[in-house]
Amino acid sequence: MPIAVYTLGVAVFALGTAEFMLSGLLPEIARDMDVTIPQAGLLISAFAIGMVVGAPLLAVATLRLPRRTTLITLISVFGLGQIMGALAPSYEILFVSRVIAALACAGFWAVGAAVAIAMVDLGQRARAMAVMIGGLSVANVLGVPAGAFLGETLGWRSAFWAVAVSSAIALVGVVMLIPRIPLPEKKPELKRELAIYKDRAVWLQIALIALAAGGVFCAFSYLAPLLTDVAGLDSGWVPWVLGLFGVGALIGTAVGGRIADAHLFGVMFSGIAASTVFLGAFALFADSAVAAVALSFLLGFSAFYTAPALNARMFNVAGAAPTLAGATTTAAFNLGNTGGPWLGGSVIDAGLGFRSPAWAGAAMTVTALVTAYAALRVQRSRGGGSGASRKVAGSVPAERGVSEAAGSAGPTVEARS
């Protein structure tokens, strides 16, 4: 695996910490900004909305720009967004800062994913994505709990400052270690890339990713109040339980990334089914502190075990448009990260309690299983199997997608002197 892929994973650590750390900071932000917890939860949705809009928008806007320069610019804007959030005097400005940071985060994900896919062989796609997703997993192991700890001890603004520092470190890594990637001899054509949206397999994968991610983060976004108000844990336990979720995510990413290239649909079905079971168990046994802690780990494992397969399959069905494939995957995950917290906040506002987001999340993952079955039926009807290396009719074959992904990044990848 090229070192540049691992460098992207390190940068994603900062992005992931910013995206998910609010799950441990909602009570503090709500008190300081004089808003309700569901209103504070909308800050999570604000970031996700920015990701949904920003991923395809910035992928198109930067389609013909140098990849490395684009990554440097985006991580810089992201860091400035964190500083804006740390200094925000009102809820409204904090909301805007989340959207700005999310736009930059989305662009980085889209371009970074295309670069990562371009630098590896067909049989390493899921592993390459697992390295990038591993940055999210480590963010959940270290970044999110550290943010919750800082919020508990030094105030929630200190968590934003910490992410700003992490962004600066990531910027140095991108500048020093990401190779120069020359523009392709044949410039990417927007019309050709947009043609992927005529394929129903692409739309099924978008829905599948959104539902699978939304189901998990419907519950995860409100994990802190569930742990304190339902399970009866002291608030000091929240960072540790969030860290345990991250440990599960890290292990799940490693396991899923190893086997997903050979068993894409097997990983997707088993992982989403497991998430459904764990969400239902959360709703039933949340009043038990031991069960809540154990299920936090298991939910982290199942969610991130599934993620490499969900990412890799999008690049298979949208192989003709590697940059937009990465952007579309990012947007799909964040459609779930927008809808999930919104649905969770809605059921809480309806007076159903803090365990109700787990029931709502389970309903979303059940729907994701139905969507996965529909996607499998479409693939089989086109003469493809469930493996990652099969060709999918109506889209560019996976082998061709790799070569064109490389073309979008340039004919060669030159090491920096």
Phi, psi and omega in degrees: 000125181301146181298332180298327179295318178293326177297320176298321177298322178295317178297322180296335175304313180295317180297315183293323178299315179296321184292319190255350188293339182294341178298336177259001184242357186304313181300318181293317179295318180300317180293315184291322182268000179057049176231169178281165178298317175300324176294319175297325178297335177294341175295329174292316178295326179300317178296317181295321178298317177300323177293318181299313182286318187289325186300302179291325182298311182285331176298318178290316183295330183255013188304323184252013179265154178302133185298314184295316178299321178297316180297318179298315181297315185292319180292331177292313179298321178301314179298320177296326176297324178293321178295319177300318178294321180295330182262359187302124179274350183214164178299321183296316180291322176299319178299313180296320180297325178293321180293316179299312179299322181292322178301315179293319179299317181297315179298319179297315178301313184297311181289317181297320179295318178297320178295316180298314180296324182294334187266003181232164178283169181305316184285001180244009183302306182296325179293320178297316178293328178295327177295315178294314178297331176302329175298322175294320181297315178295326176300321178286331178285315187248309187295310183295312176298322178297321177297318178296321178295315178298319179298323181288326188259321186242001182097152186296333181295330180297330178295321178294320177297321180297320178292325177299318177296317178300323178295322178295320177296318178298321179300316178299317179298318180295316180297319187275328193243338177285127182289159172290130181242106184293155176294148180291154177298321176258114185292143179300143181254121182300318181300319180292319180294320181293342181296342180297336183282001172275351185266122181294337177296325177295316181292324176296321180291324175301312180296320181298313179298314182298317181290318180295316179290316182298322179299316181291313186279350168300318179274317185298325182299335182244028181294321182300307178294330177295318181293321184275318186271333182254308181283343176080019179279150173292151182300337178294341178281339187303312179301324182290321179289321175299321177296323178294321173304317180294323176298316176300320179296318181295315179294316179300319178298316181296316181291311181297320180295330181288324188251350187292327181301327181267338187220062184303306183290327177299317179293317182296314180296311184293320181292316180291322177297319179296318178300321179298315179297315183293323177294317177298319178294324176302313182296323184281324190241022183295338180284354175262118182299319181297315180296318181297320180293313181297319181290332175298316177297312184294322179293321175299319179297308186294321182296313185274341170298324182280332191300315179301321179293318179299318178294310186297322183293327177298321178291336176286314183279343180239039185297338180286347184225074187299321180291314178291334175297315177296318179295319181293321177298314179300315180296320181295315178301321184276344165299318176294319180288344172275308184291324181299302177301323178298313179296319178298316177295326180294317181289330174292314179298333179284000177085019183269358174091171186282349175272348182296329176300332178293319176296316180297320178296320178297323177297322179293319181288330173297317177296326177296322178297319177297319179294321178298321178295319178297319179296320178295319178298318179297316181296317180293326179294338179267004177090012180259154174272196181261000180284165183284336188267359179285152176279145179245118180298145180089351175225171180286138178304152184302320182297320179291324180301323180295314182296323180285329174298319177296322179296325180291334179268342181126160183292331178221161175246113185265134178288145178283142178275000000 
